[in-house]
Amino acid sequence: MKIAIANDHAALELKNQIVKHLEEKGLEYVNFGTDSTESIDYPLFAYKAAKAVQSGECDLGIVICGTGIGISLAANKVPGIRCALCSEPLSASLTRQHNNANMLAMGARVIGVEMAKAIVDAFLNSEYEGGRHQRRVNMITAIEQGQAPDSLL
Ligand code: RB5
């Protein structure tokens, strides 16, 4: 499994901790930056990671900014991306299981390092369950494609 990871200046320190965590677990990743604390615009980096997931270059993505909000909003504008902002592990597991989320967002100013590692583990160790959830995920895709979700009822 290959993981795309990206962040803004507010999240460099947490990104580095998460990268170390992935390395300790022997997980492959692509770091799309930023690797600087100079103030930058989070959509630039959200876009790079999201495109890598969209194209299949990476299987899943992790994006981090100060709150996790801006970078998740930007990632979710890339078609095919379902990026879930999580502040605890249960949501991270459930968004993989139920929403087939393919990207995880976290807020470096919101959670600590140990919580972030637990969230990453929960996200990466959970699998999409399909079944009754598939129609709902298809509805999300329908909305993304400009269709009304009730067209799938
Ligand atoms: C940067 O100051 C901050 O706005 C950004 O990291 C993020 O929190 C935006 O949603």
Backbone and ligand atoms as CSV (ligand in chain L), in Angstrom:
chain,resi,resn,atom,element,x,y,z
A,1,MET,N,N,0.840,-1.196,0.000
A,1,MET,CA,C,0.000,0.000,0.000
A,1,MET,C,C,0.880,1.254,0.000
A,2,LYS,N,N,0.539,2.203,-0.888
A,2,LYS,CA,C,1.317,3.452,-0.951
A,2,LYS,C,C,0.418,4.618,-0.502
A,3,ILE,N,N,0.958,5.441,0.375
A,3,ILE,CA,C,0.170,6.523,0.968
A,3,ILE,C,C,0.704,7.877,0.525
A,4,ALA,N,N,-0.197,8.728,0.038
A,4,ALA,CA,C,0.165,10.114,-0.290
A,4,ALA,C,C,0.041,10.942,0.981
A,5,ILE,N,N,1.035,11.780,1.256
A,5,ILE,CA,C,0.938,12.619,2.448
A,5,ILE,C,C,1.302,14.053,2.066
A,6,ALA,N,N,0.509,15.001,2.591
A,6,ALA,CA,C,0.751,16.419,2.295
A,6,ALA,C,C,0.266,17.260,3.465
A,7,ASN,N,N,0.784,18.471,3.538
A,7,ASN,CA,C,0.503,19.337,4.692
A,7,ASN,C,C,0.814,20.778,4.330
A,8,ASP,N,N,0.363,21.691,5.196
A,8,ASP,CA,C,0.801,23.078,5.064
A,8,ASP,C,C,1.809,23.391,6.169
A,9,HIS,N,N,2.210,24.652,6.235
A,9,HIS,CA,C,3.234,25.068,7.207
A,9,HIS,C,C,2.823,24.798,8.653
A,10,ALA,N,N,1.517,24.883,8.927
A,10,ALA,CA,C,1.031,24.712,10.304
A,10,ALA,C,C,1.185,23.264,10.773
A,11,ALA,N,N,1.390,22.363,9.847
A,11,ALA,CA,C,1.353,20.936,10.173
A,11,ALA,C,C,2.660,20.213,9.857
A,12,LEU,N,N,3.728,20.957,9.625
A,12,LEU,CA,C,4.992,20.302,9.249
A,12,LEU,C,C,5.487,19.352,10.342
A,13,GLU,N,N,5.434,19.833,11.567
A,13,GLU,CA,C,5.954,18.996,12.664
A,13,GLU,C,C,5.141,17.700,12.796
A,14,LEU,N,N,3.821,17.819,12.754
A,14,LEU,CA,C,2.983,16.613,12.873
A,14,LEU,C,C,3.196,15.706,11.656
A,15,LYS,N,N,3.299,16.296,10.456
A,15,LYS,CA,C,3.565,15.475,9.256
A,15,LYS,C,C,4.845,14.657,9.441
A,16,ASN,N,N,5.888,15.316,9.965
A,16,ASN,CA,C,7.157,14.601,10.152
A,16,ASN,C,C,7.002,13.437,11.134
A,17,GLN,N,N,6.210,13.626,12.153
A,17,GLN,CA,C,5.956,12.544,13.126
A,17,GLN,C,C,5.175,11.400,12.478
A,18,ILE,N,N,4.231,11.761,11.636
A,18,ILE,CA,C,3.422,10.728,10.963
A,18,ILE,C,C,4.275,9.972,9.931
A,19,VAL,N,N,5.131,10.678,9.237
A,19,VAL,CA,C,6.043,10.030,8.282
A,19,VAL,C,C,6.933,9.022,9.018
A,20,LYS,N,N,7.460,9.441,10.168
A,20,LYS,CA,C,8.301,8.548,10.979
A,20,LYS,C,C,7.492,7.305,11.389
A,21,HIS,N,N,6.258,7.541,11.777
A,21,HIS,CA,C,5.360,6.456,12.174
A,21,HIS,C,C,5.139,5.483,11.009
A,22,LEU,N,N,4.930,6.006,9.819
A,22,LEU,CA,C,4.727,5.149,8.635
A,22,LEU,C,C,5.997,4.353,8.351
A,23,GLU,N,N,7.137,5.015,8.477
A,23,GLU,CA,C,8.424,4.325,8.234
A,23,GLU,C,C,8.619,3.189,9.231
A,24,GLU,N,N,8.296,3.447,10.495
A,24,GLU,CA,C,8.437,2.406,11.529
A,24,GLU,C,C,7.544,1.212,11.226
A,25,LYS,N,N,6.441,1.477,10.550
A,25,LYS,CA,C,5.510,0.395,10.211
A,25,LYS,C,C,5.863,-0.234,8.864
A,26,GLY,N,N,6.892,0.274,8.225
A,26,GLY,CA,C,7.310,-0.270,6.929
A,26,GLY,C,C,6.349,0.066,5.809
A,27,LEU,N,N,5.598,1.157,5.965
A,27,LEU,CA,C,4.623,1.533,4.937
A,27,LEU,C,C,5.247,2.497,3.937
A,28,GLU,N,N,4.927,2.287,2.675
A,28,GLU,CA,C,5.450,3.134,1.603
A,28,GLU,C,C,4.632,4.420,1.516
A,29,TYR,N,N,5.277,5.533,1.261
A,29,TYR,CA,C,4.544,6.797,1.156
A,29,TYR,C,C,5.222,7.707,0.139
A,30,VAL,N,N,4.458,8.690,-0.333
A,30,VAL,CA,C,5.015,9.759,-1.157
A,30,VAL,C,C,4.729,11.062,-0.425
A,31,ASN,N,N,5.764,11.813,-0.117
A,31,ASN,CA,C,5.624,13.078,0.606
A,31,ASN,C,C,5.512,14.221,-0.406
A,32,PHE,N,N,4.330,14.837,-0.460
A,32,PHE,CA,C,4.109,15.931,-1.406
A,32,PHE,C,C,4.396,17.298,-0.792
A,33,GLY,N,N,4.934,17.334,0.432
A,33,GLY,CA,C,5.286,18.596,1.073
A,33,GLY,C,C,4.058,19.278,1.665
A,34,THR,N,N,4.258,20.425,2.166
A,34,THR,CA,C,5.446,21.245,2.213
A,34,THR,C,C,6.440,20.722,3.268
A,35,ASP,N,N,7.699,20.989,3.041
A,35,ASP,CA,C,8.686,20.633,4.042
A,35,ASP,C,C,9.320,21.885,4.625
A,36,SER,N,N,8.534,22.960,4.596
A,36,SER,CA,C,8.996,24.243,5.119
A,36,SER,C,C,7.953,24.798,6.092
A,37,THR,N,N,8.405,25.631,7.011
A,37,THR,CA,C,7.458,26.302,7.922
A,37,THR,C,C,7.060,27.674,7.385
A,38,GLU,N,N,7.534,27.977,6.187
A,38,GLU,CA,C,7.142,29.249,5.546
A,38,GLU,C,C,5.662,29.175,5.170
A,39,SER,N,N,4.940,30.250,5.435
A,39,SER,CA,C,3.497,30.239,5.194
A,39,SER,C,C,3.179,29.989,3.721
A,40,ILE,N,N,2.346,28.968,3.479
A,40,ILE,CA,C,1.972,28.623,2.100
A,40,ILE,C,C,0.458,28.382,2.049
A,41,ASP,N,N,-0.055,28.135,0.872
A,41,ASP,CA,C,-1.496,27.937,0.675
A,41,ASP,C,C,-1.812,26.445,0.621
A,42,TYR,N,N,-2.584,25.982,1.594
A,42,TYR,CA,C,-2.844,24.537,1.719
A,42,TYR,C,C,-3.472,23.883,0.470
A,43,PRO,N,N,-4.285,24.615,-0.358
A,43,PRO,CA,C,-4.860,23.911,-1.516
A,43,PRO,C,C,-3.800,23.372,-2.482
A,44,LEU,N,N,-2.647,24.036,-2.548
A,44,LEU,CA,C,-1.581,23.574,-3.448
A,44,LEU,C,C,-1.147,22.161,-3.102
A,45,PHE,N,N,-1.080,21.875,-1.820
A,45,PHE,CA,C,-0.562,20.581,-1.362
A,45,PHE,C,C,-1.683,19.543,-1.261
A,46,ALA,N,N,-2.867,20.004,-0.894
A,46,ALA,CA,C,-4.033,19.106,-0.915
A,46,ALA,C,C,-4.226,18.547,-2.315
A,47,TYR,N,N,-4.082,19.423,-3.297
A,47,TYR,CA,C,-4.300,19.038,-4.698
A,47,TYR,C,C,-3.307,17.968,-5.148
A,48,LYS,N,N,-2.041,18.147,-4.801
A,48,LYS,CA,C,-1.016,17.175,-5.216
A,48,LYS,C,C,-1.306,15.788,-4.648
A,49,ALA,N,N,-1.623,15.732,-3.364
A,49,ALA,CA,C,-1.890,14.432,-2.730
A,49,ALA,C,C,-3.178,13.827,-3.285
A,50,ALA,N,N,-4.200,14.667,-3.456
A,50,ALA,CA,C,-5.484,14.162,-3.951
A,50,ALA,C,C,-5.360,13.633,-5.380
A,51,LYS,N,N,-4.592,14.319,-6.217
A,51,LYS,CA,C,-4.399,13.840,-7.589
A,51,LYS,C,C,-3.661,12.503,-7.614
A,52,ALA,N,N,-2.740,12.317,-6.669
A,52,ALA,CA,C,-2.006,11.042,-6.604
A,52,ALA,C,C,-2.941,9.894,-6.228
A,53,VAL,N,N,-3.917,10.185,-5.367
A,53,VAL,CA,C,-4.902,9.159,-4.999
A,53,VAL,C,C,-5.880,8.954,-6.156
A,54,GLN,N,N,-6.321,10.040,-6.746
A,54,GLN,CA,C,-7.264,9.944,-7.872
A,54,GLN,C,C,-6.677,9.120,-9.014
A,55,SER,N,N,-5.408,9.319,-9.310
A,55,SER,CA,C,-4.772,8.651,-10.454
A,55,SER,C,C,-4.417,7.198,-10.162
A,56,GLY,N,N,-4.410,6.836,-8.859
A,56,GLY,CA,C,-4.023,5.474,-8.506
A,56,GLY,C,C,-2.541,5.348,-8.182
A,57,GLU,N,N,-1.804,6.459,-8.324
A,57,GLU,CA,C,-0.377,6.425,-7.947
A,57,GLU,C,C,-0.251,6.030,-6.466
A,58,CYS,N,N,-1.187,6.539,-5.665
A,58,CYS,CA,C,-1.235,6.167,-4.243
A,58,CYS,C,C,-2.601,5.562,-3.939
A,59,ASP,N,N,-2.620,4.672,-2.949
A,59,ASP,CA,C,-3.871,3.987,-2.609
A,59,ASP,C,C,-4.746,4.829,-1.687
A,60,LEU,N,N,-4.100,5.473,-0.723
A,60,LEU,CA,C,-4.806,6.302,0.254
A,60,LEU,C,C,-3.988,7.567,0.482
A,61,GLY,N,N,-4.616,8.580,1.083
A,61,GLY,CA,C,-3.901,9.829,1.337
A,61,GLY,C,C,-4.132,10.342,2.739
A,62,ILE,N,N,-3.151,11.096,3.218
A,62,ILE,CA,C,-3.258,11.767,4.521
A,62,ILE,C,C,-2.882,13.233,4.298
A,63,VAL,N,N,-3.773,14.134,4.684
A,63,VAL,CA,C,-3.481,15.566,4.544
A,63,VAL,C,C,-3.682,16.245,5.890
A,64,ILE,N,N,-2.804,17.177,6.197
A,64,ILE,CA,C,-2.821,17.815,7.515
A,64,ILE,C,C,-2.608,19.325,7.353
A,65,CYS,N,N,-3.465,20.115,7.991
A,65,CYS,CA,C,-3.223,21.553,8.093
A,65,CYS,C,C,-3.509,21.944,9.544
A,66,GLY,N,N,-3.684,23.217,9.827
A,66,GLY,CA,C,-3.879,23.633,11.209
A,66,GLY,C,C,-5.110,22.998,11.831
A,67,THR,N,N,-6.230,23.147,11.159
A,67,THR,CA,C,-7.483,22.549,11.643
A,67,THR,C,C,-7.825,21.241,10.934
A,68,GLY,N,N,-7.246,21.026,9.781
A,68,GLY,CA,C,-7.634,19.900,8.922
A,68,GLY,C,C,-8.806,20.258,8.027
A,69,ILE,N,N,-9.400,21.418,8.272
A,69,ILE,CA,C,-10.619,21.772,7.522
A,69,ILE,C,C,-10.291,22.236,6.103
A,70,GLY,N,N,-9.431,23.234,5.996
A,70,GLY,CA,C,-9.124,23.780,4.665
A,70,GLY,C,C,-8.567,22.734,3.727
A,71,ILE,N,N,-7.654,21.933,4.237
A,71,ILE,CA,C,-6.980,20.959,3.373
A,71,ILE,C,C,-7.939,19.821,2.975
A,72,SER,N,N,-8.907,19.507,3.857
A,72,SER,CA,C,-9.895,18.480,3.486
A,72,SER,C,C,-10.892,19.041,2.475
A,73,LEU,N,N,-11.289,20.295,2.660
A,73,LEU,CA,C,-12.205,20.911,1.683
A,73,LEU,C,C,-11.572,20.916,0.298
A,74,ALA,N,N,-10.298,21.281,0.237
A,74,ALA,CA,C,-9.603,21.335,-1.057
A,74,ALA,C,C,-9.475,19.935,-1.669
A,75,ALA,N,N,-9.080,18.959,-0.868
A,75,ALA,CA,C,-8.917,17.584,-1.383
A,75,ALA,C,C,-10.248,17.058,-1.920
A,76,ASN,N,N,-11.330,17.391,-1.234
A,76,ASN,CA,C,-12.644,16.879,-1.637
A,76,ASN,C,C,-13.164,17.480,-2.941
A,77,LYS,N,N,-12.497,18.510,-3.441
A,77,LYS,CA,C,-12.894,19.089,-4.733
A,77,LYS,C,C,-12.334,18.299,-5.914
A,78,VAL,N,N,-11.425,17.382,-5.646
A,78,VAL,CA,C,-10.871,16.538,-6.715
A,78,VAL,C,C,-11.822,15.348,-6.903
A,79,PRO,N,N,-12.377,15.176,-8.101
A,79,PRO,CA,C,-13.337,14.093,-8.328
A,79,PRO,C,C,-12.778,12.729,-7.909
A,80,GLY,N,N,-13.615,11.989,-7.227
A,80,GLY,CA,C,-13.210,10.645,-6.784
A,80,GLY,C,C,-12.611,10.635,-5.394
A,81,ILE,N,N,-12.356,11.815,-4.851
A,81,ILE,CA,C,-11.775,11.879,-3.508
A,81,ILE,C,C,-12.874,11.983,-2.457
A,82,ARG,N,N,-12.750,11.137,-1.451
A,82,ARG,CA,C,-13.614,11.215,-0.269
A,82,ARG,C,C,-12.669,11.375,0.920
A,83,CYS,N,N,-12.495,12.618,1.327
A,83,CYS,CA,C,-11.524,12.950,2.368
A,83,CYS,C,C,-12.261,13.247,3.674
A,84,ALA,N,N,-11.946,12.496,4.710
A,84,ALA,CA,C,-12.650,12.619,5.992
A,84,ALA,C,C,-11.737,13.266,7.039
A,85,LEU,N,N,-12.226,14.331,7.634
A,85,LEU,CA,C,-11.514,14.996,8.729
A,85,LEU,C,C,-11.842,14.268,10.027
A,86,CYS,N,N,-10.832,13.738,10.693
A,86,CYS,CA,C,-11.053,12.945,11.912
A,86,CYS,C,C,-10.211,13.480,13.064
A,87,SER,N,N,-10.809,13.453,14.258
A,87,SER,CA,C,-10.098,13.881,15.469
A,87,SER,C,C,-10.002,12.763,16.486
A,88,GLU,N,N,-10.506,11.600,16.130
A,88,GLU,CA,C,-10.395,10.423,17.009
A,88,GLU,C,C,-10.478,9.153,16.145
A,89,PRO,N,N,-9.988,8.022,16.667
A,89,PRO,CA,C,-9.861,6.810,15.848
A,89,PRO,C,C,-11.171,6.168,15.387
A,90,LEU,N,N,-12.229,6.255,16.202
A,90,LEU,CA,C,-13.476,5.581,15.804
A,90,LEU,C,C,-13.986,6.122,14.472
A,91,SER,N,N,-13.989,7.439,14.335
A,91,SER,CA,C,-14.443,8.035,13.070
A,91,SER,C,C,-13.538,7.617,11.920
A,92,ALA,N,N,-12.248,7.494,12.193
A,92,ALA,CA,C,-11.299,7.102,11.147
A,92,ALA,C,C,-11.577,5.676,10.658
A,93,SER,N,N,-11.911,4.771,11.586
A,93,SER,CA,C,-12.274,3.399,11.192
A,93,SER,C,C,-13.588,3.399,10.419
A,94,LEU,N,N,-14.568,4.099,10.966
A,94,LEU,CA,C,-15.908,4.054,10.366
A,94,LEU,C,C,-15.960,4.719,8.996
A,95,THR,N,N,-15.132,5.745,8.804
A,95,THR,CA,C,-15.179,6.392,7.492
A,95,THR,C,C,-14.563,5.505,6.415
A,96,ARG,N,N,-13.629,4.637,6.790
A,96,ARG,CA,C,-13.138,3.641,5.835
A,96,ARG,C,C,-14.230,2.582,5.617
A,97,GLN,N,N,-14.809,2.091,6.699
A,97,GLN,CA,C,-15.764,0.984,6.613
A,97,GLN,C,C,-17.055,1.384,5.894
A,98,HIS,N,N,-17.553,2.568,6.178
A,98,HIS,CA,C,-18.875,2.960,5.670
A,98,HIS,C,C,-18.822,3.904,4.467
A,99,ASN,N,N,-17.888,4.852,4.475
A,99,ASN,CA,C,-17.857,5.879,3.420
A,99,ASN,C,C,-16.825,5.573,2.344
A,100,ASN,N,N,-16.061,4.521,2.532
A,100,ASN,CA,C,-14.943,4.210,1.627
A,100,ASN,C,C,-14.060,5.444,1.428
A,101,ALA,N,N,-13.817,6.157,2.525
A,101,ALA,CA,C,-12.947,7.344,2.447
A,101,ALA,C,C,-11.584,6.919,1.932
A,102,ASN,N,N,-11.062,7.699,0.990
A,102,ASN,CA,C,-9.732,7.362,0.467
A,102,ASN,C,C,-8.666,8.368,0.910
A,103,MET,N,N,-9.117,9.381,1.670
A,103,MET,CA,C,-8.136,10.293,2.258
A,103,MET,C,C,-8.571,10.646,3.676
A,104,LEU,N,N,-7.581,10.842,4.513
A,104,LEU,CA,C,-7.784,11.224,5.912
A,104,LEU,C,C,-7.213,12.620,6.107
A,105,ALA,N,N,-7.970,13.496,6.767
A,105,ALA,CA,C,-7.449,14.824,7.123
A,105,ALA,C,C,-7.391,14.941,8.637
A,106,MET,N,N,-6.381,15.642,9.114
A,106,MET,CA,C,-6.255,15.892,10.557
A,106,MET,C,C,-5.815,17.332,10.782
A,107,GLY,N,N,-6.086,17.823,11.978
A,107,GLY,CA,C,-5.726,19.194,12.339
A,107,GLY,C,C,-4.588,19.215,13.343
A,108,ALA,N,N,-3.451,19.740,12.930
A,108,ALA,CA,C,-2.258,19.743,13.791
A,108,ALA,C,C,-2.427,20.660,15.008
A,109,ARG,N,N,-3.341,21.644,14.888
A,109,ARG,CA,C,-3.580,22.547,16.015
A,109,ARG,C,C,-4.711,22.040,16.898
A,110,VAL,N,N,-5.230,20.883,16.540
A,110,VAL,CA,C,-6.416,20.357,17.232
A,110,VAL,C,C,-6.101,19.106,18.049
A,111,ILE,N,N,-5.247,18.247,17.504
A,111,ILE,CA,C,-4.942,16.969,18.172
A,111,ILE,C,C,-3.441,16.846,18.429
A,112,GLY,N,N,-3.089,15.965,19.354
A,112,GLY,CA,C,-1.679,15.715,19.660
A,112,GLY,C,C,-1.101,14.607,18.788
A,113,VAL,N,N,0.195,14.398,18.919
A,113,VAL,CA,C,0.898,13.425,18.077
A,113,VAL,C,C,0.395,11.999,18.314
A,114,GLU,N,N,0.231,11.614,19.572
A,114,GLU,CA,C,-0.190,10.234,19.848
A,114,GLU,C,C,-1.588,9.972,19.320
A,115,MET,N,N,-2.477,10.961,19.470
A,115,MET,CA,C,-3.828,10.816,18.922
A,115,MET,C,C,-3.764,10.705,17.400
A,116,ALA,N,N,-2.935,11.517,16.785
A,116,ALA,CA,C,-2.813,11.475,15.319
A,116,ALA,C,C,-2.327,10.098,14.854
A,117,LYS,N,N,-1.362,9.527,15.554
A,117,LYS,CA,C,-0.869,8.191,15.176
A,117,LYS,C,C,-1.981,7.149,15.315
A,118,ALA,N,N,-2.751,7.247,16.391
A,118,ALA,CA,C,-3.857,6.296,16.599
A,118,ALA,C,C,-4.908,6.442,15.499
A,119,ILE,N,N,-5.151,7.669,15.091
A,119,ILE,CA,C,-6.123,7.917,14.005
A,119,ILE,C,C,-5.611,7.320,12.693
A,120,VAL,N,N,-4.343,7.545,12.405
A,120,VAL,CA,C,-3.740,6.998,11.176
A,120,VAL,C,C,-3.827,5.468,11.182
A,121,ASP,N,N,-3.486,4.850,12.314
A,121,ASP,CA,C,-3.545,3.391,12.414
A,121,ASP,C,C,-4.966,2.883,12.177
A,122,ALA,N,N,-5.930,3.555,12.805
A,122,ALA,CA,C,-7.329,3.136,12.653
A,122,ALA,C,C,-7.755,3.240,11.191
A,123,PHE,N,N,-7.365,4.306,10.548
A,123,PHE,CA,C,-7.728,4.530,9.131
A,123,PHE,C,C,-7.092,3.462,8.233
A,124,LEU,N,N,-5.805,3.226,8.435
A,124,LEU,CA,C,-5.083,2.303,7.547
A,124,LEU,C,C,-5.426,0.838,7.805
A,125,ASN,N,N,-5.868,0.531,9.012
A,125,ASN,CA,C,-6.162,-0.867,9.348
A,125,ASN,C,C,-7.625,-1.250,9.119
A,126,SER,N,N,-8.417,-0.316,8.633
A,126,SER,CA,C,-9.841,-0.609,8.409
A,126,SER,C,C,-10.115,-0.761,6.916
A,127,GLU,N,N,-11.130,-1.563,6.611
A,127,GLU,CA,C,-11.462,-1.794,5.201
A,127,GLU,C,C,-12.904,-1.441,4.912
A,128,TYR,N,N,-13.134,-1.044,3.693
A,128,TYR,CA,C,-14.489,-0.717,3.254
A,128,TYR,C,C,-15.355,-1.979,3.284
A,129,GLU,N,N,-16.580,-1.835,3.828
A,129,GLU,CA,C,-17.456,-2.998,3.987
A,129,GLU,C,C,-18.391,-3.211,2.802
A,130,GLY,N,N,-18.548,-2.197,1.947
A,130,GLY,CA,C,-19.443,-2.353,0.794
A,130,GLY,C,C,-20.883,-2.589,1.245
A,131,GLY,N,N,-21.585,-3.526,0.575
A,131,GLY,CA,C,-22.954,-3.880,0.971
A,131,GLY,C,C,-23.876,-2.676,0.949
A,132,ARG,N,N,-24.559,-2.455,2.066
A,132,ARG,CA,C,-25.565,-1.388,2.126
A,132,ARG,C,C,-24.948,-0.001,1.966
A,133,HIS,N,N,-23.650,0.085,2.163
A,133,HIS,CA,C,-22.994,1.397,2.072
A,133,HIS,C,C,-22.722,1.818,0.623
A,134,GLN,N,N,-22.721,0.832,-0.291
A,134,GLN,CA,C,-22.297,1.143,-1.654
A,134,GLN,C,C,-23.236,2.141,-2.340
A,135,ARG,N,N,-24.554,1.969,-2.126
A,135,ARG,CA,C,-25.488,2.893,-2.781
A,135,ARG,C,C,-25.257,4.325,-2.304
A,136,ARG,N,N,-24.945,4.461,-1.019
A,136,ARG,CA,C,-24.730,5.806,-0.462
A,136,ARG,C,C,-23.447,6.425,-1.009
A,137,VAL,N,N,-22.425,5.596,-1.142
A,137,VAL,CA,C,-21.171,6.103,-1.729
A,137,VAL,C,C,-21.423,6.467,-3.204
A,138,ASN,N,N,-22.220,5.645,-3.896
A,138,ASN,CA,C,-22.567,5.964,-5.290
A,138,ASN,C,C,-23.324,7.290,-5.370
A,139,MET,N,N,-24.153,7.561,-4.355
A,139,MET,CA,C,-24.897,8.832,-4.331
A,139,MET,C,C,-23.948,10.020,-4.176
A,140,ILE,N,N,-22.920,9.840,-3.371
A,140,ILE,CA,C,-21.915,10.911,-3.228
A,140,ILE,C,C,-21.279,11.182,-4.592
A,141,THR,N,N,-20.958,10.094,-5.295
A,141,THR,CA,C,-20.351,10.239,-6.630
A,141,THR,C,C,-21.335,10.906,-7.590
A,142,ALA,N,N,-22.614,10.549,-7.478
A,142,ALA,CA,C,-23.628,11.154,-8.356
A,142,ALA,C,C,-23.679,12.662,-8.137
A,143,ILE,N,N,-23.661,13.087,-6.884
A,143,ILE,CA,C,-23.677,14.526,-6.572
A,143,ILE,C,C,-22.448,15.195,-7.188
A,144,GLU,N,N,-21.312,14.529,-7.040
A,144,GLU,CA,C,-20.050,15.050,-7.589
A,144,GLU,C,C,-20.157,15.239,-9.102
A,145,GLN,N,N,-20.936,14.363,-9.742
A,145,GLN,CA,C,-21.067,14.415,-11.203
A,145,GLN,C,C,-22.242,15.276,-11.660
A,146,GLY,N,N,-22.833,16.018,-10.720
A,146,GLY,CA,C,-23.904,16.946,-11.080
A,146,GLY,C,C,-25.273,16.315,-11.154
A,147,GLN,N,N,-25.405,15.087,-10.641
A,147,GLN,CA,C,-26.697,14.419,-10.656
A,147,GLN,C,C,-27.339,14.485,-9.275
A,148,ALA,N,N,-28.658,14.361,-9.237
A,148,ALA,CA,C,-29.350,14.287,-7.958
A,148,ALA,C,C,-29.170,12.882,-7.388
A,149,PRO,N,N,-28.904,12.748,-6.107
A,149,PRO,CA,C,-28.691,11.410,-5.551
A,149,PRO,C,C,-29.915,10.526,-5.615
A,150,ASP,N,N,-31.115,11.121,-5.648
A,150,ASP,CA,C,-32.327,10.283,-5.695
A,150,ASP,C,C,-32.482,9.607,-7.061
A,151,SER,N,N,-31.629,9.961,-8.014
A,151,SER,CA,C,-31.658,9.226,-9.293
A,151,SER,C,C,-31.195,7.791,-9.087
A,152,LEU,N,N,-30.586,7.512,-7.954
A,152,LEU,CA,C,-30.091,6.148,-7.681
A,152,LEU,C,C,-31.038,5.346,-6.794
A,153,LEU,N,N,-32.199,5.933,-6.462
A,153,LEU,CA,C,-33.149,5.192,-5.600
A,153,LEU,C,C,-33.947,4.192,-6.417
L,1,RB5,C1,C,-3.022,28.342,8.340
L,1,RB5,O1,O,-2.852,29.425,9.176
L,1,RB5,C2,C,-4.392,27.720,8.558
L,1,RB5,O2,O,-5.377,28.574,8.100
L,1,RB5,C3,C,-4.476,26.366,7.913
L,1,RB5,O3,O,-3.460,25.543,8.416
L,1,RB5,C4,C,-5.758,25.591,8.125
L,1,RB5,O4,O,-6.085,25.530,9.476
L,1,RB5,C5,C,-6.898,25.982,7.271
L,1,RB5,O5,O,-7.974,25.377,7.296
